[in-house]
Amino acid sequence: MTRIAFSSSFKRAFKKRIEGRKRLEESFWKRVEIFQEDPFDARLRTHKLSGDLAEFWSFSVEYNVRVLFLFATKNRVVFTDIGTHDEVY
């Protein structure tokens, strides 16, 4: 199982962009459960980023909502940002 840590920047972005939006929050936590079991589950559309964000990976919560993260170790990741495509890229 993959362990997840939340950076302070992720916590701020979550509070600003996601918290209080019930449907979106529920979608996020469901995706986190899937992610913990398999970060590369096809439903997440996990992919490596390029360019200035080459050290990061991303997965989809909903069509236009993404989570950016880093692999700290093989079984531990750090979520660094969440938001729409334009907000996180």
Wavefront OBJ file of the C-alpha trace (Angstrom):
o trace
v 0.000 0.000 0.000
v 1.260 3.463 -0.886
v 1.641 5.907 1.985
v 0.672 9.516 1.291
v 1.990 12.714 2.855
v 0.426 16.112 2.194
v 2.709 19.122 1.705
v 1.698 22.458 3.209
v 1.149 23.829 -0.310
v -1.213 20.923 -1.053
v -3.159 21.573 2.149
v -3.579 25.250 1.234
v -4.685 24.413 -2.318
v -7.104 21.749 -1.066
v -8.672 24.149 1.410
v -8.999 26.897 -1.217
v -10.106 24.841 -4.232
v -11.748 21.642 -2.977
v -12.875 21.826 0.648
v -16.591 22.489 1.052
v -17.451 21.238 -2.433
v -19.065 18.001 -1.261
v -19.140 16.087 -4.548
v -15.588 17.026 -5.418
v -14.321 16.148 -1.932
v -15.986 12.736 -2.145
v -14.435 12.133 -5.566
v -11.012 13.096 -4.206
v -11.165 10.675 -1.256
v -12.396 7.828 -3.492
v -9.456 8.435 -5.830
v -7.063 8.497 -2.868
v -8.290 5.022 -1.866
v -7.670 3.746 -5.394
v -4.273 5.483 -5.462
v -3.177 3.857 -2.193
v -3.884 0.407 -3.611
v -2.315 1.095 -7.020
v -0.952 4.525 -8.037
v -1.058 3.420 -11.679
v -4.667 2.189 -11.761
v -6.072 3.079 -15.197
v -8.978 5.007 -13.637
v -6.500 7.580 -12.286
v -4.769 8.280 -15.617
v -1.464 8.678 -13.755
v 1.293 10.162 -15.876
v 4.767 11.656 -15.591
v 5.027 15.366 -16.320
v 7.675 17.053 -18.445
v 9.379 20.401 -18.831
v 9.564 22.547 -15.693
v 7.485 19.938 -13.833
v 9.577 16.927 -14.921
v 10.127 15.735 -11.346
v 6.358 15.476 -10.756
v 3.615 13.000 -11.557
v -0.109 13.700 -11.856
v -3.396 11.818 -11.583
v -6.979 12.830 -12.300
v -9.662 13.247 -9.659
v -12.268 14.353 -12.177
v -12.073 15.400 -15.811
v -10.401 18.750 -15.098
v -9.093 18.274 -11.525
v -5.557 16.986 -11.035
v -3.304 16.058 -8.126
v 0.429 16.677 -8.513
v 2.729 14.454 -6.509
v 6.293 13.234 -6.073
v 7.577 9.764 -5.278
v 9.606 10.200 -2.066
v 10.373 6.461 -1.922
v 8.997 3.387 -3.652
v 5.966 3.210 -1.334
v 5.653 6.827 -0.177
v 4.431 9.852 -2.123
v 3.977 13.520 -1.327
v 0.935 15.295 -2.743
v 2.082 18.825 -3.658
v -0.850 20.511 -5.447
v -4.471 20.029 -6.478
v -6.684 21.986 -8.844
v -7.809 22.374 -12.404
v -5.427 21.798 -15.280
v -4.715 25.535 -15.565
v -4.195 25.948 -11.789
v -1.611 23.210 -11.347
v 0.304 23.282 -14.632
l 1 2 3 4 5 6 7 8 9 10 11 12 13 14 15 16 17 18 19 20 21 22 23 24 25 26 27 28 29 30 31 32 33 34 35 36 37 38 39 40 41 42 43 44 45 46 47 48 49 50 51 52 53 54 55 56 57 58 59 60 61 62 63 64 65 66 67 68 69 70 71 72 73 74 75 76 77 78 79 80 81 82 83 84 85 86 87 88 89
